[in-house]
Amino acid sequence: MIDHLSTYATDFVATCRFYDAALAPLGFGKNVEMVATWNAEWPTQRFAAYGPGGRPILWVIEVREPASPRHVAFVAKDRAAVDAFYAAARAAGAPDNGPPGPRAIYHPDYYGAFVLDPDGNNVEAVCHVPA
């Protein structure tokens, strides 16, 4: 349903470092980096995109002012991948926003973990496969 989405970073380097670490266990890598040379007001503005297999799904866009926090959830192939996402994100300095575990309030097989990126966005890995 969704082709791609964007989030915004006031500290572009720290945010990319976070997503490099947190998304690797989910099979997502950085596959695009560019500078907005076309932007006359900010020709050095940076962009990066992450996704599986070279497909840019999550775009990180450098901004000067903080944007309102967002929530994004990434599919994990299994519960171990959720745990690995959480561990990698925490090791990269991400604050905890909900440790790995079942979230039966959503449905019986929902297993997720939540961290905050450098701009306070709630980033989740979720598995819907029964234990």
C-alpha positions in Angstrom: 0.0 0.0 0.0 2.7 2.5 0.9 5.5 3.0 -1.6 7.8 5.2 0.6 7.7 7.6 3.4 9.9 10.3 4.9 11.1 11.4 8.3 13.1 14.4 9.2 16.4 14.9 10.9 17.9 17.9 12.6 21.1 16.0 13.2 21.5 14.1 9.9 24.7 12.3 10.7 23.4 11.0 14.1 20.0 10.0 12.5 21.7 8.1 9.7 24.0 6.3 12.2 20.8 5.3 14.2 19.0 3.9 11.1 22.2 2.2 9.8 22.4 0.2 13.1 18.7 -0.3 13.9 17.5 -1.3 10.4 20.4 -3.7 9.6 18.9 -6.6 11.6 15.7 -6.2 9.6 17.5 -6.5 6.2 17.2 -2.8 5.4 20.3 -0.9 4.3 21.1 2.7 3.2 20.7 2.6 -0.6 20.5 6.3 -1.6 22.4 9.3 -0.4 22.1 12.7 -2.1 22.4 16.4 -1.7 19.7 18.8 -2.7 21.8 20.8 -5.2 18.5 21.9 -6.8 17.4 23.7 -3.6 18.4 27.3 -4.1 17.7 28.1 -0.4 19.7 25.1 1.0 21.8 23.5 -1.8 23.7 21.3 0.8 20.6 19.7 2.4 21.1 16.0 2.6 18.8 13.0 2.0 19.3 9.3 2.6 17.0 6.4 1.9 16.7 2.9 3.4 15.1 -0.3 2.3 15.5 -3.9 1.4 17.2 -5.0 -1.8 18.1 -1.5 -2.9 14.5 -0.3 -2.8 14.2 3.2 -1.1 11.3 3.0 1.3 12.2 5.2 4.3 13.7 8.6 3.4 15.6 10.6 5.9 15.6 14.3 5.1 17.8 16.9 6.8 15.8 19.8 8.3 16.8 22.9 10.2 13.9 22.9 12.6 12.4 19.9 14.4 9.3 18.4 12.9 6.5 16.9 14.9 7.4 13.3 16.0 6.2 10.4 13.9 5.7 6.7 14.3 7.0 4.2 11.8 6.9 0.4 12.2 9.1 -2.0 10.2 8.2 -5.7 9.5 10.5 -8.2 11.1 10.6 -11.7 9.8 10.5 -13.2 13.3 10.7 -12.4 17.0 14.5 -12.8 17.0 14.7 -10.0 14.4 12.6 -7.7 16.6 15.0 -8.5 19.5 18.0 -7.8 17.3 16.6 -4.5 16.1 16.0 -3.4 19.6 19.5 -4.4 20.8 21.2 -2.7 17.8 19.2 0.5 18.3 19.9 0.6 22.0 23.6 -0.1 21.4 23.6 2.9 19.0 22.2 5.1 21.8 18.5 5.0 21.1 16.3 5.6 24.1 13.9 2.8 25.0 10.2 3.4 24.2 9.0 -0.2 24.8 11.2 -3.3 25.1 10.6 -6.4 22.9 7.5 -8.3 23.9 3.9 -9.4 23.0 1.4 -6.6 22.6 -1.8 -8.6 22.8 -3.8 -5.4 22.9 -3.3 -5.2 19.1 -3.7 -8.9 18.4 -2.6 -12.2 20.1 0.5 -12.7 17.8 1.7 -9.1 17.8 5.4 -8.9 19.0 7.1 -5.5 18.9 9.8 -3.3 20.2 10.0 0.5 20.3 12.9 3.0 20.4 13.2 6.7 19.7 15.4 8.1 17.0 17.6 11.2 17.5 14.6 13.5 16.7 12.2 11.7 19.0 10.4 9.7 16.4 8.9 6.4 17.6 10.5 3.6 15.6 9.2 0.1 15.9 10.0 -3.4 14.6 7.1 -5.8 14.6 6.5 -9.4 13.9 2.9 -10.9 13.4 4.0 -14.5 13.3 2.8 -16.8 16.1 5.5 -17.8 18.6 
